[in-house]
Amino acid sequence: TIAPMCWQSEASRACAALSTLGARRRVEITLKDFALDYLRPLLPDGAQLSATLQATASAEFGAEGLRDLHAELSTGPGRWQLRGLAPVALAPAQLSINDDPQGTRIDAKLPITKGEIALNARLAPGAVFTTRALSGTLRADLPELSWLPQFSLEVADADGRISGALQLAGTLAAPSAQGRLTLSGGRIRLITPGIELREVGVRLDAAGSAPLRVAGEARSDGGQIRIVGSVNPWHTPLALDLKLDGEDFQALKISDARAWVSPNLQIRLADDLLRVSGTVVVPRASITPKSLGDNSVPVSGDEVLVGKDPGAQRPRDLHTEADILLSLGDAVRFEGFGLKSRLKGTVQAFENPGLPTRARGEIKLLDGQYKAYGQDLKIETG
């Protein structure tokens, strides 16, 4: 038996105790005003989570496994902030886990601005916790998405509604779900491409342990893009099979370029290999570069880093294989550095793991004119 031991740091306090009941062990844990800022090393780089956690938990362990589990967790008001973004206020959240004669009941509520995500589930009795039968409902009702820019550096503004419910089944180790989640009336303004997606709609259908069915669409400057296929979150690693197509969809709207695309792509992910194939037609574009870059000095090729790089990221295991045909339409124009011309042609790009990206094809200059030293030169072939 271990008498209650407590650790305190400023206002945060954590206590734990272990007692023996015959062949069983009982554990009790209490957290009071525990600052979630202590979890910063586990958060994404630059993220801050400011809130306090109150928790009490107890459980018994023995030859027949875990039993008599009880836990009550709640957070007070707080805020979340991602580096460079405005903070978003967090409402109090609750999680309750309690054993009873019918098994283990799990209830959770996560408020998000004017909506919430709620879980009401039950685990059937059983000796092995992760293989106990799961049942219950996961509900989402988020009537607006104004909080989304506070979670992504790429989103400038967002609106829409996420709603739906999933009936849970399977086990904790192998869960499954039945139901639908939808995003409707969506509008998202993206920073890097400078475009605004309108009439965004996404439907996610779950049917047991089968892959989730995905269907979505969005509009940009009158054009449309669609995506259909499947995502398998039950598979490790994640697997997906998606088809992306559209017509005259504005994909870029920045000071130096505007471009509309009509894609027809197949996207597959399996066993950490991402395969992308198909065509991307650019029916019209206006490319008007003002400079060749920021004139910065590149890093020397013989630079050597000594010691561990604190900014280094964990190596990615995802490999990419691509075979994409890019076709320029009749209204693709370039104007910059004295050159005015239409661009026409096709280029096929290939990428394979372990090899440099390759391409073959031809881009022609049509109706081209070049102005230099006060002279207008007509480009006849190029």
C-alpha positions in Angstrom: 0.0 0.0 0.0 1.2 3.5 -0.9 -0.3 6.3 1.1 -1.5 9.3 -0.9 1.4 11.2 -2.5 0.9 14.7 -3.8 2.8 17.0 -6.0 2.1 20.8 -6.2 3.3 23.5 -8.5 1.9 26.9 -7.9 -1.9 26.3 -7.9 -1.8 22.9 -9.6 -2.0 19.8 -7.4 -1.8 16.1 -8.3 -2.3 13.3 -5.8 -2.1 9.5 -6.3 -2.6 6.5 -4.0 -2.2 2.7 -4.3 -3.9 0.2 -2.0 -4.1 -3.6 -1.9 -7.4 -5.5 -1.6 -6.4 -9.1 -1.4 -5.2 -10.0 -4.9 -6.4 -6.8 -6.4 -4.9 -3.3 -6.5 -6.8 -0.1 -6.3 -5.5 3.2 -7.8 -6.9 6.6 -7.0 -5.8 9.8 -8.7 -6.9 13.4 -8.1 -6.0 16.5 -10.1 -6.9 20.0 -8.8 -6.5 23.1 -10.9 -4.0 21.3 -13.2 -2.8 23.7 -15.8 -3.1 22.2 -19.3 -0.2 24.5 -20.3 2.0 21.7 -18.8 1.0 19.7 -21.9 2.6 22.2 -24.3 5.4 19.7 -25.4 2.7 17.4 -26.7 1.0 20.1 -28.7 1.7 21.2 -32.3 4.7 23.5 -32.6 3.7 27.0 -31.5 0.3 26.0 -30.0 -0.9 27.1 -26.6 -3.7 25.6 -24.5 -4.7 27.7 -21.5 -7.2 26.1 -19.2 -7.4 24.2 -15.9 -8.4 20.6 -15.4 -10.2 19.1 -12.4 -10.2 15.3 -12.2 -10.9 12.4 -9.9 -10.3 8.8 -11.0 -10.3 5.3 -9.4 -10.0 1.8 -10.6 -9.2 -1.8 -9.5 -6.9 -4.2 -11.2 -6.7 -8.0 -10.8 -6.6 -11.3 -12.5 -9.9 -10.7 -14.1 -8.8 -7.3 -15.5 -10.0 -3.8 -14.9 -13.1 -3.2 -12.9 -14.9 -0.5 -10.8 -13.6 2.3 -13.0 -14.8 5.8 -12.2 -13.5 9.0 -13.6 -14.8 12.6 -13.7 -12.9 15.2 -15.7 -13.8 18.8 -16.4 -12.1 21.9 -17.7 -12.9 25.5 -16.9 -13.1 28.3 -19.4 -9.8 28.6 -21.4 -8.4 29.5 -24.8 -6.5 27.9 -27.6 -4.0 29.8 -29.7 -1.9 28.7 -32.7 1.2 30.7 -33.4 0.4 33.8 -35.4 -3.3 33.5 -35.0 -5.9 35.1 -32.7 -6.9 33.1 -29.7 -10.2 31.2 -29.6 -12.2 31.0 -26.4 -12.9 27.5 -25.0 -16.0 26.7 -23.1 -15.9 24.2 -20.2 -15.8 20.5 -21.2 -16.7 17.4 -19.4 -15.8 13.7 -19.5 -17.4 11.0 -17.3 -16.6 7.3 -17.1 -18.4 5.1 -14.7 -18.8 1.3 -14.2 -22.2 -0.2 -13.4 -23.7 -3.7 -13.6 -24.3 -3.2 -17.4 -20.7 -2.3 -18.1 -19.0 1.0 -18.4 -20.8 4.2 -19.4 -18.9 7.0 -21.1 -20.3 10.5 -21.5 -18.4 13.5 -23.0 -19.3 17.0 -24.0 -17.0 19.4 -26.0 -18.5 22.8 -26.6 -17.2 24.7 -29.6 -18.4 28.3 -29.8 -22.1 28.0 -30.4 -22.2 24.3 -30.9 -20.9 21.1 -29.4 -19.6 17.6 -30.0 -21.2 15.0 -27.6 -20.5 11.4 -26.9 -22.8 8.9 -25.1 -21.4 5.4 -25.2 -21.3 2.1 -23.3 -18.8 -0.7 -23.0 -20.2 -4.2 -22.3 -18.7 -6.1 -19.4 -15.6 -8.1 -20.2 -12.1 -9.0 -18.8 -10.1 -7.3 -21.6 -10.9 -3.5 -21.7 -10.0 -2.9 -25.4 -12.1 -5.9 -26.7 -15.3 -5.1 -24.8 -18.3 -4.4 -27.1 -18.9 -0.8 -27.8 -22.3 0.9 -28.4 -23.5 4.5 -28.3 -23.8 7.7 -30.3 -21.4 10.5 -31.4 -23.2 13.7 -32.3 -21.9 16.9 -33.8 -23.8 20.2 -34.1 -21.6 23.1 -35.1 -23.9 25.8 -36.5 -21.1 28.1 -37.6 -17.4 27.8 -38.4 -16.0 31.2 -37.4 -13.5 29.4 -35.2 -11.8 27.5 -38.1 -9.2 30.3 -38.9 -7.9 30.0 -35.3 -6.9 26.4 -36.0 -5.3 26.8 -39.5 -2.8 29.3 -40.8 -4.2 28.8 -44.3 -7.8 29.8 -43.6 -8.6 33.5 -43.5 -12.4 33.2 -43.0 -15.0 30.4 -42.8 -18.7 29.8 -42.4 -21.0 26.8 -42.7 -22.6 24.1 -40.6 -21.4 20.7 -39.5 -24.0 18.3 -38.2 -24.8 14.6 -37.9 -24.7 11.5 -35.8 -22.8 8.2 -35.8 -24.0 5.1 -34.1 -21.0 3.3 -32.6 -20.3 -0.4 -32.6 -17.5 -2.9 -32.6 -14.9 -2.6 -29.8 -12.4 0.0 -28.5 -9.6 -1.8 -30.4 -11.7 -2.2 -33.6 -14.5 0.4 -33.6 -17.1 0.8 -36.3 -19.9 3.4 -37.0 -23.2 3.8 -38.8 -24.6 7.2 -39.9 -23.7 10.5 -41.6 -21.9 13.7 -40.9 -22.4 16.7 -43.2 -20.9 20.1 -43.9 -23.5 22.4 -45.6 -23.6 26.0 -46.7 -19.8 26.2 -46.5 -17.7 29.2 -47.4 -13.9 29.1 -46.9 -11.4 31.9 -47.9 -7.9 30.5 -48.4 -4.8 32.6 -47.8 -2.0 31.2 -50.0 -4.0 30.6 -53.3 -6.1 33.7 -52.6 -9.4 32.1 -53.5 -12.8 31.8 -51.8 -14.6 28.5 -51.9 -18.4 28.9 -51.9 -21.3 26.4 -51.8 -19.0 24.0 -50.0 -20.7 20.7 -49.1 -19.2 17.5 -47.8 -21.0 14.2 -46.9 -19.4 11.5 -44.8 -21.3 8.2 -44.7 -20.4 5.4 -42.3 -21.6 1.8 -42.8 -20.2 -0.4 -40.1 -16.5 -1.4 -40.5 -16.5 -0.6 -44.2 -14.5 2.4 -45.5 -16.3 5.7 -45.0 -17.9 7.1 -48.2 -17.0 10.7 -49.0 -18.8 13.1 -51.4 -18.1 16.8 -51.7 -18.3 19.8 -53.9 -17.3 23.5 -53.9 -17.4 26.5 -56.3 -14.8 29.1 -57.0 -15.5 32.0 -59.5 -18.4 30.1 -61.1 -16.5 26.9 -61.6 -17.0 23.7 -59.7 -14.9 20.9 -58.2 -16.1 17.6 -57.0 -14.6 14.8 -54.9 -16.1 11.3 -54.4 -14.6 8.1 -52.9 -13.7 6.4 -49.7 -11.5 6.8 -46.6 -10.7 3.9 -44.3 -9.9 5.2 -40.8 -10.1 1.7 -39.4 -7.1 0.7 -41.4 -3.5 1.4 -40.2 -2.0 3.2 -41.8 -4.8 5.4 -43.2 -6.1 4.3 -46.6 -8.1 6.3 -49.2 -9.4 6.1 -52.7 -10.7 9.4 -54.2 -11.7 10.8 -57.5 -11.3 14.6 -58.1 -12.9 16.3 -61.1 -14.3 19.7 -62.0 -14.7 22.4 -64.7 -13.3 25.9 -64.9 -12.5 26.1 -61.2 -10.5 29.1 -60.1 -7.5 27.6 -58.2 -5.2 30.7 -58.0 -5.9 34.4 -57.5 -2.8 36.2 -56.4 -1.1 39.4 -57.6 1.2 37.6 -60.1 -1.2 35.0 -61.4 -4.7 33.8 -61.9 -5.6 30.3 -63.1 -8.6 28.2 -63.7 -8.4 24.4 -63.9 -10.5 21.4 -65.0 -9.0 18.5 -63.2 -9.7 14.8 -63.5 -7.5 13.0 -61.0 -7.4 9.7 -59.1 -5.9 9.8 -55.6 -5.0 6.7 -53.8 -3.2 6.2 -50.5 -2.3 2.7 -49.2 0.6 1.4 -47.1 2.2 4.9 -46.9 2.3 5.2 -50.7 0.3 8.1 -52.3 -0.5 7.6 -55.9 -1.9 10.5 -58.0 -2.8 10.1 -61.7 -4.9 11.8 -64.3 -5.1 15.1 -66.2 -5.3 18.8 -65.3 -6.5 21.1 -68.0 -5.9 24.8 -67.6 -8.4 26.4 -69.9 -7.4 30.0 -69.0 -4.8 31.7 -66.9 -3.1 35.1 -66.6 0.5 35.0 -65.5 2.0 38.5 -64.8 5.2 38.1 -62.7 6.7 41.3 -61.4 10.1 39.9 -60.2 12.2 36.7 -60.2 12.3 36.3 -56.5 13.2 38.0 -53.2 16.9 38.3 -54.1 17.9 36.5 -50.9 21.3 34.8 -50.7 21.0 31.0 -50.7 22.7 28.8 -48.0 26.2 27.7 -48.9 26.4 24.2 -50.2 29.2 23.3 -47.8 27.3 24.5 -44.7 27.6 22.0 -41.8 25.1 21.9 -38.8 26.8 20.8 -35.6 24.6 19.2 -33.0 20.9 18.5 -33.1 18.7 20.8 -35.2 16.0 22.1 -32.9 13.8 22.9 -35.9 14.2 19.6 -37.6 11.0 17.7 -38.3 10.6 13.9 -37.9 11.3 12.2 -41.2 8.1 11.3 -43.1 7.5 7.8 -44.2 5.0 8.8 -46.9 6.1 8.1 -50.5 4.6 9.7 -53.6 4.0 8.3 -57.1 2.5 10.6 -59.7 1.7 10.5 -63.4 -0.1 13.8 -64.3 -0.8 15.3 -67.7 -0.9 19.2 -67.7 -2.7 20.6 -70.7 -2.8 24.4 -71.4 -5.9 25.7 -73.2 -6.3 28.6 -75.7 -6.6 31.4 -73.1 -3.4 31.0 -71.1 -1.4 34.2 -71.3 2.0 35.4 -70.0 3.1 39.0 -69.6 6.2 39.9 -67.8 9.9 41.0 -68.2 9.0 42.5 -71.6 7.4 39.3 -73.0 3.8 39.0 -73.9 2.6 35.7 -75.3 -0.1 33.0 -75.2 1.1 29.7 -73.9 -0.1 26.4 -75.4 0.9 22.8 -75.1 1.1 19.8 -72.8 3.5 18.5 -70.2 3.4 15.1 -68.5 5.0 15.0 -65.1 6.2 11.8 -63.3 7.3 11.1 -59.8 8.5 7.9 -58.2 10.0 7.2 -54.8 13.7 7.6 -54.7 13.9 9.3 -58.1 13.9 13.0 -59.1 10.7 14.4 -60.6 10.7 14.0 -64.4 8.6 15.7 -67.2 8.2 15.5 -70.9 6.2 17.6 -73.3 6.2 21.0 -75.1 5.0 24.5 -74.3 4.7 26.8 -77.3 4.7 30.6 -77.4 1.9 31.9 -79.6 1.4 35.5 -80.9 4.4 36.4 -78.8 6.0 39.9 -78.6 9.2 40.8 -76.8 10.1 44.4 -75.9 13.8 45.2 -75.2 15.9 48.3 -75.5 12.9 50.2 -76.9 12.3 47.7 -79.7 9.2 45.5 -80.2 10.1 42.1 -81.4 7.6 39.6 -82.8 8.2 36.0 -81.9 7.3 33.8 -84.8 8.2 30.4 -83.4 9.1 29.5 -79.8 
